[in-house]
Structure formats: C-alpha cells, structure tokens
Amino acid sequence: MIRVVVADDQALVRGGFRMILESQPDLEVVGEAADGAEAVELARTLSPDVVLMDIRMPNVDGIEATRRIVLAAPSTRVMMLTTFGEDGYVWQAMKAGASAFLLKDVPPEDLAGAVRTVARGEALLGAEITRRLVEDFVRGPQPGTLPAEVGDLTEREREVLVLVARGLSNGEIAQQLYLGETTVKTHVTRILAKLELRDRVQAVVLAYESGLVRPRS
C-alpha cells in the first residue's frame, strides 16, 4: 500500500484528492495538512511514501516545507501541485528537492499513476513543465562551476544528462541516441550515483545552474 499525505490550504481540494487516491486499491491517504508546517510534521511522524504539496500555502509555503521534508524524512518523496503561471515557484521547488510536478487539473487516472511512479523512487518531471521552466523562466542563469564529479561521466553519460535536462523521457532519449530504453535507464542511474544526486530533478537543476546546458541552446 502506498501511503500519501495531501497538503493544501483548501479543504475542498484536499477532499477531492483524497477521493481520487482512495478510489485506487493500492493508495491510502494517511493524513491531510492545511499548511506547510503541518505537512512537515506529518511527514516526520507518519513517514508517508509521497506528499502531494501545494506551492502556495499560509505560514510555511510548499517550497520551504519541501526543503524541510527532504531533511527530516529523506525517504518521503514530494510531488508539487502547480498551476500555469507558477514557473518561478516550480524552479525553487526543484532546488528544494521536490521529485515531481503536476498541474492541478491533471486527470484523476494520471494523478494516481504519478503517485505510483514517485513512490517507486522515480522522479516525474514532465517535458511540458521542464521546457516551460528552462525556456520561459530560467533565461540564461549565470553559469557556475561544473562539479568535479562531472569529469567522471563518460561521453555517453554526459549526452544523456543533457537530454534529461532538456526534459526528454527515457524513451525519447533512447530514440534520439539509438539506444535501448533499459540502457538509458542504466545511464541515468549511473549519472545520479556519480554526481550524488537524489533524482532526475536534481540532475536538471545541476545541468542548468552549472552552465552544462543553457536555455535555448
């Protein structure tokens, strides 16, 4: 059973997500939070598999709550719920350690599937959201220094990292590089291990902030 906490300041929204998730035989909502502080406390005491986190909430917002959850409950994954026009917030949430991003109007079946994906330890960063972020919001970030560990990547792994940062799925990367999807997944796993990154989302942040990949490049 996948255990979920829903954090949103609107009770109606929380109730709606609870109904959708608990209609699935393998999903259970174990708690609801009306703000980020409550979400952090529930993550700490209940150790859920996934927290569905609204970005804008009173007291402690979703971004700060995500940062605290990553530290207090590292096995818990955070899925941010966003709306169009919140790109800046999403970028901050990526840096805070969120593992997934979904629009609030996502179809119910997609929500359940996303929770399962994140619970398996996989990051979920849709190409649509990624491309909007890097094209429309992150306009030419000042490149930093590439981490020394990037030098440990093979040429193929660097190619894969660049494509991950541009929002391509494993399947799309496989097609572009003429590789098997399983091979791409292996490359991604090795990249994360070598760079000591939590997940795919952190790989995107590193690639852009270090200057390895640039918007519109």
TANORUR-V153902 format. One record per run of one state. SS is the DSSP state (2 for helix, 1 for strand, 0 for the rest). FROM is the first residue (numbers start at 1). TO is the last residue. If there is no record, write none. Layout:
BEGIN
{{SS:FROM:TO} {SS:FROM:TO}}
END
This chain:
BEGIN
{{0:1:1} {1:2:7} {0:8:10} {2:11:22} {0:23:26} {1:27:33} {0:34:35} {2:36:46} {0:47:49} {1:50:54} {0:55:61} {2:62:72} {0:73:76} {1:77:82} {0:83:86} {2:87:96} {0:97:99} {1:100:103} {0:104:107} {2:108:119} {0:120:123} {1:124:125} {0:126:126} {2:127:137} {0:138:147} {2:148:152} {0:153:154} {2:155:165} {0:166:169} {2:170:177} {0:178:180} {2:181:195} {0:196:199} {2:200:209} {0:210:217}}
END
